[in-house]
Amino acid sequence: MYILGINAYHGGASACLIQDGKLIAAAEEERFNRIKYWAGFPVQAIRYVLSAANITAYELDHIGISRDPKANLLQAALFAFRQRPSLDLVRDRLQNTMKVGTLKTEFSKHMSVGELRAEFHNVEHHRAHMASAFFVSPFPDAAILSVDGAGDFVTTMWGTGYDNKIDVKDEINFPHSLGIFYTAVSQWLGFPKYGDEGKVMGLAPYGTPKYLDLMRKIVRVQRDGTFELDLDYFVHHAEGAGMSWEGGEPTIGTLYSAKLVDVLGTPRAPRSEITQMHMDVASSLQVMLEEAEFALVEKLQKQTGQHVLCMAGGVALNSVFNGKILPKTAFEDIYIHPAAGDAGTALGVCYYIYHQVLNQPRAYVMNDAYTGPEYSNDQIRAELDRYGLKYEPFEYDQLVKRAAQIVADGNVLGWYQGRMEWGPRALGNRSIIADPRRDDMKDILNARIKHREKFRPFAPSILLEATGDYFDQMYPDPFMIKVYNVLPEKHKEIPAVTHVDGTGRLQTVQKEHAPLYWSLINAFGELTGTPVILNTSFNENEPVVQSPAEAIDCFARTHMDALAIGNYLTVK
């Protein structure tokens, strides 16, 4: 049985294919068309996942999308009646809803296919998020929390999972949204692009939460653990925000109102000077988000009695909060989907249909995020020859030793291996690798390749078995989705991956699930005594590279020193 899941007409358009409960392939459309966060119908991603199974659309049994226009219609209608939103807002939402509601027609049009045998499904947005986290987790039962901007008129949903079923306990409806709150203040801070919230999270440690009292007025945590927004500070509920999901990079209009400007002052212009006030606002924003999320998480734990938590939704990408859950709550185990944003709902759709709708037993645990395209050494060699690069072939045991030595010598290495990662993080298959021991390495990477804001940190990849030697928590994090404290005595050893507040957004690497990447880090550790490397995504202001040609092109046009691609090594 083949099930295709789709996230379309929203940021992070993506596709996922499973066969009899086993994941075959999953990828975001941006990796193929090279437009970051691309929104629209994921034609190339669908073609890829079908090709990975060597099937056509005519062999699919079920096709689903992570939107259900019929969900929460009453709440949406009552809201519209009370708010009397602008005609532009109503028109935009109706156009989007009509596309989602005619999935069969849209699929046939975009994929150029005729009548299919597949049954079509609309899966409510947050149920798809919840399914993406729980059904592929290693846990037989868990509490589940989904938090994002909004989807199908819901912004937050929680419940429990047991075996092959999810039970939704409650939800918070639009317009009250932690995702919209974080995005709105990020816009005021001069970070208006879709996905910029992660930058603000990196800026927050440079400030102090001097504006927390104001944030507590904007987000009011309730006695029952839920929250409400003071809508006077926002416009999304009345005027809309000019969101564009038709195709291309998604855009979001201004979400904050004149009242926020009255209390905080003139919004920062993008790419202008960042003052201490901006840092303090960012800090206050982050602390407020954590207060509201802790209230939700603690409510969920008490309500369910569970000690396992599964999370998804765009807000679940806030790795600073994620790293505090186990030390500060009664939860003892946690699973956060590697593509926790909307891209991951494509997987959630597959498993919601397979388990919740078809009542099939669970048969898959997602231990790694290597779900994308893979290329043979013959294909890689052909591209190297086409570019006219000199290269040497190596057996993989020798390749990792040479690569580790290159990094230990202070060089920057492109590392392109195996299947592409799914989700926003490079996890050792499409990565740029550098020495974490050099305190100047962050500036070197930014000057030569990444061109990122100076305040943004780089991430450490560490052998799982060495995690407790460098961080205050030992709990595995293979998806680089939690921030831990670096032990004070290790700050000077790995300064390039230690943030200003003494933390690191780490990736723990287990030999069983990432053997080649583990071998690289282990070889570096044997050379240097430090089983940690700096890992950043293989790209330059673009989506992470997908094909060998894109990797070689990025290597050629930037100031990387060497590229290990397949079993070949090329050095400038």
Stockholm file with secondary structure:
# STOCKHOLM 1.0

chainA/1-572         MYILGINAYHGGASACLIQDGKLIAAAEEERFNRIKYWAGFPVQAIRYVLSAANITAYELDHIGISRDPKANLLQAALFAFRQRPSLDLVRDRLQNTMKVGTLKTEFSKHMSVGELRAEFHNVEHHRAHMASAFFVSPFPDAAILSVDGAGDFVTTMWGTGYDNKIDVKDEINFPHSLGIFYTAVSQWLGFPKYGDEGKVMGLAPYGTPKYLDLMRKIVRVQRDGTFELDLDYFVHHAEGAGMSWEGGEPTIGTLYSAKLVDVLGTPRAPRSEITQMHMDVASSLQVMLEEAEFALVEKLQKQTGQHVLCMAGGVALNSVFNGKILPKTAFEDIYIHPAAGDAGTALGVCYYIYHQVLNQPRAYVMNDAYTGPEYSNDQIRAELDRYGLKYEPFEYDQLVKRAAQIVADGNVLGWYQGRMEWGPRALGNRSIIADPRRDDMKDILNARIKHREKFRPFAPSILLEATGDYFDQMYPDPFMIKVYNVLPEKHKEIPAVTHVDGTGRLQTVQKEHAPLYWSLINAFGELTGTPVILNTSFNENEPVVQSPAEAIDCFARTHMDALAIGNYLTVK
#=GR chainA/1-572 SS CEEEEEECSSSSCEEEEEETTEEEEEEETHHHHCCTTCCSCCHHHHHHHHHHHTCCGGGCSEEEESCCTTTTHHHHHHHHHHHCCCHHHHHHHHHHHHHHHTHHHHHHHHHTCCCCSCEEEECCHHHHHHHHHHTTSSCSEEEEEEEEEEETTEEEEEEEEETTEEEEEEEEETTCCHHHHHHHHHHHTTCCSTTTHHHHHHHGGGSCCTTHHHHHHHEEECTTSCEEECGGGBCTTTTCCCCBCSSSSCBCCCCBCHHHHHHHCSCCCTTSCCCHHHHHHHHHHHHHHHHHHHHHHHHHHHHHCCSEEEEESGGGGCHHHHTTHHHHSSCCEEEECTTTTGGGHHHHHHHIIIIIITCCCCCCCCCCCBCSCCCCHHHHHHHHHHHTCCCEECCHHHHHHHHHHHHHTTCCEEEECSSCBCSSSCCSSEEEEECTTCTTHHHHHIIIIICCCTTCCCEEEEEGGGHHHHBSCCCCCTTSCEEEEBCGGGTTTSGGGCCTTSEEEEEEECTTTCHHHHHHHHHHHHHHSCCEEEEEESCSSSSCCCSHHHHHHHHHHTTCCEEEETTEEEEC
#=GC SS_cons         CEEEEEECSSSSCEEEEEETTEEEEEEETHHHHCCTTCCSCCHHHHHHHHHHHTCCGGGCSEEEESCCTTTTHHHHHHHHHHHCCCHHHHHHHHHHHHHHHTHHHHHHHHHTCCCCSCEEEECCHHHHHHHHHHTTSSCSEEEEEEEEEEETTEEEEEEEEETTEEEEEEEEETTCCHHHHHHHHHHHTTCCSTTTHHHHHHHGGGSCCTTHHHHHHHEEECTTSCEEECGGGBCTTTTCCCCBCSSSSCBCCCCBCHHHHHHHCSCCCTTSCCCHHHHHHHHHHHHHHHHHHHHHHHHHHHHHCCSEEEEESGGGGCHHHHTTHHHHSSCCEEEECTTTTGGGHHHHHHHIIIIIITCCCCCCCCCCCBCSCCCCHHHHHHHHHHHTCCCEECCHHHHHHHHHHHHHTTCCEEEECSSCBCSSSCCSSEEEEECTTCTTHHHHHIIIIICCCTTCCCEEEEEGGGHHHHBSCCCCCTTSCEEEEBCGGGTTTSGGGCCTTSEEEEEEECTTTCHHHHHHHHHHHHHHSCCEEEEEESCSSSSCCCSHHHHHHHHHHTTCCEEEETTEEEEC
//
